[in-house]
Amino acid sequence: MLTPAQIGDFKRDGVLRLPAFFSTDETRVMRSRVERHFGVPKTPEAWRAAMLKTKSSAFDEAHMPAPTSHEKLSALFARVDPDVRWTGRNEVIIRAPEPGEPWLGARAPHLDFPIGFFGAGQPVRTLVHFVIYLGDVGERGGAFMYWPGSHLVAWDHFRRHPLDYCSRGERGSVATFEIIGQQLASLPETFVGRAGDMLLFHSLLYHSGSTNLSDQPRIAIFGRWGAGIDPGVPHYDFDRDMWSYWSLGAAASA
Ligand SMILES: O=C(O)CCC(=O)C(=O)O
């Protein structure tokens, strides 16, 4: 399920596109559940109003595919790393339709720190994140944007400034994201895709949501997954080789 070429791409770019990973039927069911959660809005205005009234975070995680329960996704994650007992969270993220508004591109480039979102649960050394589209997403339709190779730049930054990871020192996250952003040589790429497509991305990838100028909501499921760690154990020792925390594809080559 993961070829050596895919593993090489993932290590270099920090992303792996998996078109049509979820079937049309499965995707349709997930999407209609999300739409029902928001009261089945029919227009861009109705979507924007529904999103002010209804929290995405209240959408039941049991209705989202997880590496701990969804057969095909579990098999994929076992290929990524057979030694990890996958721990993490999923959430629905919608980018409301704003037709007629100016194009603002990447809205808030950042990388995900495993704090807050995981609540008071077990700390997680996040490894693999994903975006699953529950509808077709075109250019300027609220696509996920990312900087290929930025996970390597971020690792190098945290090697020199380990306290910046999860903002444990003096620098706040916004300043850290700005400094990392200035070091990036690549331009952002846009994840244009179809319903059912999934993009796996390294947990240190620099990324952003973008403006949705279409008349449809961009509905996606985001997952942030990794290895549970004991409280007090550092997420990473950035002096190590970043891939020493992975046995990426070990099962594939076994
Ligand atoms: O909605 C998106 O495309 C991006 C969301 C995001 O960057 C995040 O939640 O970390």
The ligand as a MOL file (V3000), in Angstrom:
LIG
                    3D

  0  0  0     0  0            999 V3000
M  V30 BEGIN CTAB
M  V30 COUNTS 10 9 0 0 0
M  V30 BEGIN ATOM
M  V30 1 O -8.7690 24.4010 6.6590 0
M  V30 2 C -7.6470 24.2280 6.1920 0
M  V30 3 O -7.4510 23.9900 5.0010 0
M  V30 4 C -6.4440 24.3050 7.1010 0
M  V30 5 C -6.7440 24.0530 8.5420 0
M  V30 6 C -5.4970 24.1320 9.3660 0
M  V30 7 O -4.5060 24.6140 8.9430 0
M  V30 8 C -5.4400 23.6080 10.6870 0
M  V30 9 O -6.4750 23.3610 11.2850 0
M  V30 10 O -4.3270 23.4450 11.2310 0
M  V30 END ATOM
M  V30 BEGIN BOND
M  V30 1 2 1 2
M  V30 2 1 2 3
M  V30 3 1 2 4
M  V30 4 1 4 5
M  V30 5 1 5 6
M  V30 6 2 6 7
M  V30 7 1 6 8
M  V30 8 2 8 9
M  V30 9 1 8 10
M  V30 END BOND
M  V30 END CTAB
M  END
